[in-house]
């Protein structure tokens, strides 16, 4: 049975394991475009329109635009394809999943007075803000061995620090080293015990790789991610006089993300002492968060709508649990046979809880409504990601990561454009969105371009909406920190969404 223990020291940072680092910030800030089918069909350009439950995410005044109480729920099919280019290899992996990604309602209370508040609306909505389900497979020839990762972590520690002492099991040593010397020493311990590295000649605290490369080495990495960042919204909106809608909202988050990484390295030189390495990691991140927002929508004449909103910073309280193991094949120089070495402590490490603050957001939007014929809507969102922060700030590792955030991330602009044409009961929709990368160096994560189409039919007391949404962006994935080996990943996403609305 696996033991769950708390690590005294912080500082978890493995590539692909997005926790307690700048990667955690970008993973939670880059929210997917999810929600109702109508919202998705217009690429989320709803800040000046309202009248849709997912629009509460953009502008809480959206609830006050509803003329009737209603309830909407949405199901979606997600298709994601990642094509990884690494060394001389190209690998493609597909991920498919199905979810009920939205459910909510709004209660509208009308006032017959012509002046003052003519309408009050109470809204509640559940949306999946971020669907983490993903599958990446990288395969090709690298010019650096994962042994260099273990060398970098082991250097500075003595062989005694990285050894199993008398009376200890492997699990005991892994636990004690982590608690007394920290995460880097644990990584050095795994590499040393699995014979990936050995002490350098005439040294007790520096190490060398046991891998001998022959024009590079074959590497494969599988990254499986699952889970969601779910958002629960409580909303109060009101219509004041004829042309002004206002609203406030409280947003509660529930984070549940699991990342499994299997790394394989083989095809070393024939005489290499190390002949095969498999390094396994599994990280579970969980927690909660909250934010608040306020906004307005104003009618200027019969056709023009303007909207604006502000969202406070989002505060997350998070926890991480990590499991690791490694196995190797080493060459017995006497018998020329391979020997299997396994180092699996069978321990789940619970890192100290920490906090993450994502910066506030500003949104401005405009729409031109052509009566019953249709509409055109545009939206702009601004968020300065360089102001994100991991806490406690007194922690040396978090201080280092916060400095990296301030230097490597930047202010992000998002543009959304949507249009709808109506013909009787039928509505035809389309949209486009552009999201800037949060990184100063866009080679890390590139800009995102997305497109959408949709169709809706109104039955009077109910409505059925259908949408397709697609997006593309490029990502450079580092195999392990400190290594120059990176894979370029072309991420393409295609979603199909169906919503049903009941009016009452």
FENFENUR-V677159 format. One record per pair of residues at least 6 apart in sequence whose ideal C-beta (glycine too) atoms are under 8 Angstrom apart, sorted by the first residue. I is the first residue (numbers start at 1). J is the second residue. Records with the same first field share a line. If there is no record, write none. Layout:
I->J + J
This chain:
2->323 + 346 + 347 + 348
3->171 + 175 + 346 + 347 + 348
4->321 + 347 + 348 + 349 + 350
5->175 + 347 + 348 + 349 + 350
6->349 + 350 + 351 + 352
7->178 + 179 + 183 + 349 + 350 + 351 + 352
8->178 + 179 + 352
9->178 + 179 + 182 + 183
10->20 + 351 + 352 + 354 + 395 + 397 + 398
11->20 + 182 + 183 + 184 + 397
12->19 + 20 + 21 + 183 + 283 + 320 + 322 + 351
13->19 + 20 + 21 + 23 + 401 + 481
14->261 + 281 + 283 + 480 + 481
15->477 + 478 + 479 + 480 + 481
16->221 + 223 + 259 + 261 + 281 + 477
17->259 + 261 + 281 + 283 + 322
18->24 + 26 + 27 + 257 + 259 + 283 + 285
19->283 + 285 + 318 + 320 + 322 + 351
20->320 + 351 + 354 + 390 + 397 + 398 + 401
21->390 + 401
22->401 + 404 + 405 + 408 + 409
24->285 + 318 + 356 + 390
25->356 + 358 + 385 + 388 + 390 + 405 + 409 + 438
26->385 + 409 + 438 + 439 + 445
27->130 + 132 + 257
28->130 + 229 + 255 + 316 + 356 + 358
29->358 + 383 + 385 + 388 + 438
30->130 + 435 + 438 + 445
31->129 + 130 + 229
32->128 + 129 + 130 + 131
33->40 + 43 + 44 + 433 + 450 + 469 + 471
34->40 + 54 + 76 + 101 + 102 + 127 + 128 + 129 + 130 + 131
35->44 + 52 + 53 + 54 + 57 + 74 + 101 + 102 + 127
36->52 + 53 + 54 + 72 + 74 + 102 + 465 + 497 + 499
37->74 + 454 + 456 + 465 + 466 + 467 + 497 + 498 + 499
38->52 + 427 + 429 + 454 + 456 + 465 + 467 + 499
39->46 + 52 + 54 + 55
40->54 + 452 + 454 + 467 + 469 + 495 + 497
41->418 + 420 + 429 + 430 + 431 + 452 + 453 + 454 + 455 + 456 + 465 + 467 + 469
42->377 + 416 + 418 + 419 + 420 + 429 + 430 + 431 + 452 + 454
43->416 + 417 + 418 + 431 + 432 + 433 + 450 + 451 + 452 + 469
44->54 + 58 + 379 + 416 + 418 + 431 + 433
45->365 + 367 + 377 + 378 + 379 + 416 + 417 + 418 + 431 + 433
46->52 + 54 + 55 + 58 + 59 + 62 + 365 + 377 + 379 + 418
47->55 + 58 + 59 + 295 + 297 + 307 + 308 + 309 + 363 + 364 + 365 + 377 + 379
48->59 + 297 + 305 + 306 + 307 + 365 + 366 + 367 + 377 + 379
49->55 + 62 + 65 + 297 + 305 + 307 + 365 + 367 + 375 + 377
50->59 + 61 + 62 + 63 + 64 + 65 + 66 + 245 + 297 + 307
51->62 + 65 + 66 + 67
52->62
53->62 + 72 + 102 + 104 + 105 + 106 + 123 + 125
54->102 + 125 + 127
55->62
56->62 + 63 + 123 + 125 + 233 + 235 + 247 + 249
57->127 + 129 + 231 + 233 + 251
58->295 + 307 + 309 + 363 + 365 + 379
59->247 + 293 + 295 + 296 + 297 + 307 + 308 + 309 + 363 + 365
60->123 + 235 + 236 + 237 + 247 + 248 + 249 + 293 + 294 + 295 + 309
61->237 + 245 + 246 + 247 + 295 + 296 + 297 + 307 + 309
62->123 + 237 + 247 + 297
63->106 + 121 + 122 + 123 + 235 + 236 + 237 + 247
64->119 + 120 + 121 + 237 + 238 + 239 + 245 + 246 + 247 + 297
65->237 + 239 + 245 + 297
66->106 + 108 + 121
67->108
68->108 + 503 + 504
69->105 + 106 + 107 + 108 + 503 + 504
70->105 + 106 + 501 + 502 + 503 + 504
71->104 + 105 + 501 + 502 + 504
72->102 + 103 + 104 + 105 + 499 + 500 + 501 + 502
73->100 + 102 + 103 + 104 + 499 + 500
74->100 + 101 + 102 + 103 + 497 + 498 + 499 + 500
75->98 + 99 + 100 + 101 + 497 + 498 + 499
76->98 + 99 + 101 + 495 + 496 + 497 + 498
77->96 + 97 + 98 + 495 + 496
78->95 + 96 + 97 + 98 + 99 + 131 + 133 + 493 + 495
79->94 + 95 + 96 + 493 + 494 + 495 + 496
80->94 + 95 + 96 + 133 + 134 + 135 + 491 + 492 + 493 + 494
81->92 + 93 + 94 + 95 + 491 + 492 + 493
82->92 + 93 + 94 + 95 + 134 + 135 + 136 + 137 + 489 + 490 + 491 + 492
83->90 + 91 + 92 + 489 + 490 + 492
84->90 + 91 + 92 + 93 + 136 + 137 + 138 + 139 + 477 + 487 + 488 + 489 + 490
85->140 + 487 + 488 + 489 + 490
86->138 + 139 + 140 + 142 + 219 + 485 + 486 + 487 + 488
87->140 + 141 + 142 + 143 + 216 + 219
88->140 + 141
89->138 + 139 + 140 + 141
90->140
91->137 + 138 + 139 + 140
92->137
93->135 + 136 + 137
94->135
95->133 + 134 + 135
97->131 + 133
99->128 + 131
101->127 + 128 + 131 + 497
102->125 + 126 + 127 + 128 + 499
103->125 + 126
104->123 + 124 + 125 + 126 + 127 + 233
105->123 + 124 + 125
106->121 + 122 + 123 + 124 + 235
107->121 + 122 + 123
108->119 + 120 + 121
109->119 + 120 + 121 + 122
110->118 + 119
111->117 + 118 + 119 + 120
115->241
116->240 + 241
117->238 + 239 + 240
118->239 + 240 + 241 + 242
119->238 + 239
120->236 + 237 + 238
121->235 + 236 + 237 + 238 + 247
122->235 + 236 + 237
123->233 + 234 + 235 + 236 + 237 + 249
124->232 + 233 + 234 + 235
125->232 + 233 + 235
126->230 + 231 + 232 + 233
127->230 + 231 + 233
128->228 + 229 + 230 + 231
129->228 + 229 + 230 + 231 + 253
130->228 + 229
131->228
132->225 + 226 + 227 + 228 + 229 + 257
133->225 + 226 + 227
134->223 + 224 + 225
135->222 + 223 + 224 + 225
136->221 + 222 + 223 + 477 + 489
137->220 + 221 + 222 + 223
138->219 + 220 + 221 + 222 + 223 + 477 + 479 + 487 + 489
139->218 + 219 + 220 + 221
140->218 + 219 + 487
141->215 + 216 + 217 + 218 + 219
142->216 + 217 + 218 + 219 + 265 + 479 + 483 + 485
143->213 + 216 + 217 + 484 + 485
144->483 + 484 + 485
145->209 + 211 + 213 + 217 + 265 + 268 + 277
146->196 + 219 + 263 + 265 + 277 + 279 + 479 + 480 + 483
147->191 + 196 + 197 + 209 + 210 + 211 + 274 + 277
148->209 + 482 + 483
149->187 + 191 + 480 + 481 + 482 + 483
150->187 + 188 + 190 + 191 + 192 + 196 + 197 + 207 + 209
151->191 + 197 + 207 + 208 + 209
152->482
153->184 + 185 + 187 + 188 + 191
154->162 + 185 + 187 + 188 + 189 + 191 + 192 + 197 + 207
155->188 + 205 + 206 + 207
156->205 + 206
157->181 + 184 + 185 + 188 + 205
158->204 + 205
159->192 + 199 + 204 + 205
161->177 + 181 + 185 + 188 + 189
162->177 + 185 + 188 + 189 + 192 + 193
163->173 + 192
164->170 + 172 + 173 + 193
165->173
168->176
170->193 + 343 + 344 + 345
171->345 + 346 + 347
173->189 + 345
174->186 + 189 + 190 + 345 + 347
175->345 + 347
177->185 + 186 + 189
178->185 + 186 + 349
186->324
188->197 + 207
190->196 + 279 + 324 + 326 + 343
191->197 + 207 + 326
192->198 + 207
193->341 + 343
194->277 + 326 + 327 + 328 + 341 + 342 + 343
195->210 + 273 + 274 + 328 + 330 + 341
196->209 + 210 + 211 + 274 + 277 + 326 + 328
197->207 + 208 + 209 + 210
198->207 + 208 + 210
199->206 + 207 + 208
200->206 + 207 + 208
209->274
210->272 + 273 + 274 + 330
211->217 + 265 + 268 + 272 + 273 + 274 + 277
212->268 + 269 + 271 + 272 + 273 + 274
213->268 + 269 + 272
214->267 + 268 + 269 + 270 + 272
217->265 + 266 + 267 + 268
218->265 + 266 + 267
219->263 + 264 + 265 + 479 + 485
220->263 + 264 + 265
221->261 + 262 + 263 + 264 + 479 + 487
222->260 + 261 + 262
223->259 + 260 + 261 + 477
224->259 + 260 + 261
225->257 + 258 + 259 + 260
226->257 + 258
227->255 + 256 + 257 + 258 + 285
228->254 + 255 + 256 + 257
229->253 + 254 + 255 + 256 + 257
230->253 + 254 + 255 + 256
231->251 + 252 + 253
232->251 + 252 + 253 + 254
233->249 + 250 + 251 + 252
234->249 + 250 + 252
235->247 + 248 + 249 + 250
236->247 + 248 + 249
237->245 + 246 + 247 + 248
238->245 + 246 + 247
239->245
240->246
242->299
243->298 + 299 + 300
244->296 + 297 + 298 + 299
245->296 + 297 + 298
246->294 + 295 + 296
247->294 + 295 + 296
248->292 + 293 + 294
249->292 + 293 + 294
250->290 + 291 + 292
251->290 + 291 + 292 + 293 + 311 + 314
252->288 + 289 + 290
253->288 + 289 + 290 + 291 + 314 + 316
254->288
255->285 + 286 + 287 + 288 + 289 + 316 + 318
256->285 + 286
257->284 + 285 + 286
258->282 + 283 + 284 + 285
259->281 + 282 + 283 + 285
260->280 + 281 + 282
261->280 + 281 + 282
262->278 + 279 + 280
263->277 + 278 + 279 + 280 + 281 + 479 + 480
264->276 + 277 + 278
265->276 + 277 + 278
266->275 + 276 + 277
268->274 + 275 + 276
271->331
272->331
273->330 + 331 + 333
274->328 + 329 + 330 + 331
275->328 + 329 + 330 + 331 + 338
276->328 + 329 + 338
277->326 + 327 + 328
278->326 + 327 + 328
279->324 + 325 + 326
280->323 + 324 + 325 + 326
281->322 + 323 + 324
282->322 + 323 + 324
283->320 + 321 + 322
284->320 + 321 + 322
285->318 + 319 + 320
286->318 + 319
287->316 + 317 + 318 + 319 + 353
288->316 + 317
289->314 + 315 + 316 + 317 + 356
290->314 + 315
291->311 + 312 + 313 + 314 + 315
292->311 + 312
293->309 + 310 + 311 + 312
294->309 + 310
295->307 + 308 + 309 + 310 + 363
296->307 + 308 + 309
297->305 + 306 + 307
298->305 + 306 + 307
299->305
300->306
302->369 + 371
303->368 + 369 + 370 + 371
304->366 + 367 + 368 + 369
305->366 + 367 + 368 + 369
306->365 + 366
307->363 + 364 + 365 + 366 + 367 + 379
308->362 + 363 + 364 + 365
309->362 + 363
310->360 + 361 + 362 + 363
311->360 + 361 + 362 + 363
312->360
313->357 + 358 + 359 + 360
314->357 + 358
315->355 + 356 + 357
316->355 + 356 + 357 + 358
317->353 + 354 + 355
318->353 + 354 + 355 + 356
319->350 + 351 + 353 + 354
320->350 + 351
321->348 + 349 + 350 + 351
322->348 + 349 + 351
323->347 + 348 + 349
324->345
325->342 + 343 + 344 + 345 + 346
326->342 + 343 + 344
327->340 + 341 + 342 + 343 + 344
328->340 + 341
329->338 + 339 + 340 + 341
330->338 + 339 + 341
331->337 + 338 + 339
332->338 + 339
354->390 + 391 + 392 + 395 + 398
355->390 + 391 + 392
356->388 + 389 + 390 + 391
357->388 + 389 + 391
358->383 + 385 + 388
359->383 + 384 + 385 + 387 + 388
360->383
361->381 + 382 + 383
362->381 + 382 + 383
363->379 + 380 + 381 + 382
364->379 + 380
365->377 + 378 + 379 + 380
366->377 + 378
367->375 + 376 + 377 + 378
368->375 + 376 + 377
369->375
370->376
372->422
373->421 + 422
374->419 + 420 + 421 + 422 + 427
375->419 + 420
376->417 + 418 + 419
377->417 + 418 + 419
378->415 + 416 + 417 + 418
379->414 + 415 + 416 + 417
380->413 + 414 + 415 + 416
381->413 + 414 + 416
382->411 + 412 + 413 + 414
383->411 + 412 + 414
384->410 + 411 + 412
385->405 + 409 + 410 + 411 + 412 + 438
386->405 + 406 + 407 + 409 + 410 + 411
387->406
388->405 + 409
389->402 + 405
390->398 + 401 + 402 + 405
391->398
392->398
393->399 + 402
407->440
408->439 + 440 + 441 + 444
409->438 + 439 + 440
410->438 + 439 + 440
412->435 + 436 + 437 + 438
413->436
414->433 + 434 + 435 + 436
415->433 + 434
416->431 + 432 + 433
417->431 + 432 + 433
418->429 + 430 + 431 + 432 + 452
419->429 + 430 + 431
420->427 + 428 + 429
421->427 + 428 + 429
422->428
425->457 + 458 + 459
426->455 + 456 + 457
427->454 + 455 + 456 + 457 + 458 + 465
428->454 + 455
429->452 + 453 + 454 + 455 + 456 + 467
430->451 + 452 + 453 + 454
431->451 + 452 + 453
432->449 + 450 + 451 + 452
433->448 + 449 + 450 + 452 + 471
434->447 + 448 + 449 + 450
435->447 + 448 + 450
436->447
437->444 + 445 + 446 + 447 + 448 + 473
438->445
439->445
443->476
444->475 + 476
445->473 + 474 + 475 + 476
446->473 + 474 + 475
447->473
448->471 + 472 + 473
449->471 + 472 + 473
450->469 + 470 + 471 + 472
451->469 + 470 + 471
452->467 + 468 + 469 + 470
453->467 + 468
454->465 + 466 + 467 + 468
455->465 + 466 + 467
456->463 + 464 + 465 + 466
457->463 + 464 + 465
460->503
461->502 + 503 + 504
462->500 + 501 + 502 + 503
463->500 + 501 + 503
464->498 + 499 + 500 + 501
465->497 + 498 + 499 + 500 + 501
466->496 + 497 + 498 + 499
467->496 + 497 + 499
468->494 + 495 + 496 + 497
469->493 + 494 + 495 + 497
470->492 + 493 + 494 + 495
471->492 + 493
472->490 + 491 + 492 + 493
473->491
474->488 + 489 + 490 + 491
475->488 + 489 + 491
476->486 + 487 + 488 + 489
477->486 + 487 + 488 + 489
478->485 + 486
479->485 + 486 + 487
